[in-house]
Amino acid sequence: MKKIFIILCACAMLPLQAAKPKRLTEDQVIQTMKKATQFMVEKVSNNGSYLWNYAPDFSRVWGELECKPSMMWIERGTPAMGNVFLDAYHATGDEYYFKAAEAAAAAVIWAQLSCGGWNYMADYAGEGSLKDWYEKVAKGYTYPAQEHLHYAGNATFDDGTIDAAGFLLRMYAENWDPKYRPAINKAIDFMIESQYPVGGWPQRYPLKYDFVKNGNADYSSFMTINDGVHTGNINFLLDCYRVLGENRVLEPIYRAMSCVLVLQGGAPQAGWAMQHQLDMNYSPGHARDFEPRGYASTATAEMIGNLIRFYRWTGDSKYLSRIPDAFEFLESIKYGQKEIDFFGLSIPEGQILCPTFVEVDTNKPLYLHRADGKYWVDYDPHDIINHYKSYRFIKIAALKKQYEEVLAMSKEEAVKESPFLGENSGVYKYPQYVSKGSGIKENEELITKLVNDLKTKPYWPGKLPGVSRENPGFSTADLPTECISTSIYMQNMTHLINYLIIE
């Protein structure tokens, strides 16, 4: 008995193992999604539209910068929210989400300009109110997002604004409701009309040349690669071809693909710039004060990826012919260990660190500085700005792997999935889930936290980002310590949707 007693006592003194958390039920996740969405739709939305951030008492509101309550944001705003609603509808079958997506689409159509494109934002109070906003921003911000310094009165392709058209196309493909077709047709007309003969697009259209700053020409007419403009425009036209059977977009697509070849620099600078001028050589151009004229590592990596795609679409080897030159350019400008140590960085496996910009003709790295409200660029890596990096990580191993894989394929194999030549060309179904982060298997701990966090508030709190924290004179009140964030809502909803649909 004594031995047994000792054993029992010893067992009693062992630390208890924490019980594994119960798997969340589908109903808990669905209820959390609905609660968060009802708050956004019924308390935050303005006629179906959205900004980026809101003070919890709605006394102040922000897009990329502080703005007026009468405004909506197109860039990473209302269309992106609409896509999340449509994703949630597909995951749950709840018509509430579809109606929310319809309201967002109606707002996007309202904001479409007569030219067929969209600005970064729109104002329900009219052009006078929007012009007043630009004036306040230009006067109030010390270091503003410079694309918002000047009212141009035209549309932009910058920062995925054309995603507005992509969202409407997705809504149309849902059940072929004819109310969306006129706006989509206008967007296609706008895309075709604004394309340069060589195949590129300006940053803004109709063309304006009136914002000359510090002696530099208005860069908004330059052919633009930066922020996915060229890639995004091709993708939208391709979707119009696949979803609508719009044959009129084929020639603009092929011209845009060939333009990538035309814009590539000659060795030893066989890369691409973020903007290309309309001179005889389509040479690199400047943009904002901290975006100098130069070849860009990120633009080069993006165009290498595109050329591989173009070959797989067409089977035309011209798209592969100068990729080795582009790799050689990236390898020639990559930083060595001395520079990596100077910046205090570690390089992930398969990546290299490159300057964001290198000088035309010399390949010297260019560094971005700011003081007393002014920017400048030089060769000195000390005291560089941190809101826009002077260096970038490039996933070169993955790009080289893609290139080597496609070289090893027969042409027939390479074009098997081509939207033009492949076995399923002409047969296309829009993806069910398109929001950033879709399709990833989720960690149950994170999902449990998201569900629990929404028990105390009707929204997941966010923080005001970057330049939004500056006070441009819209209010003298202290900035909120937290905000209602559409970005956080979209991110968390995507996590929850993934949890529902992925085993």
PyMOL commands that set and color helices and strands:
alter all, ss='L'
color gray80, all
select helices_A, chain A and resi 2-13+26-44+78-92+95-111+127-140+146-148+158-160+163-175+178-194+219-221+226-244+247-263+297-314+317-319+323-333+337-343+396-408+411-414+444-453+466-469+486-501
alter helices_A, ss='H'
color red, helices_A
select strands_A, chain A and resi 53-54+61-62+66-67+71-73+121-123+155-156+204-205+223-224+272-273+275-276+295-296+352-355+357-358+367-371+374-378+391-394+461-462+483-485
alter strands_A, ss='S'
color yellow, strands_A
deselect
rebuild
show_as cartoon
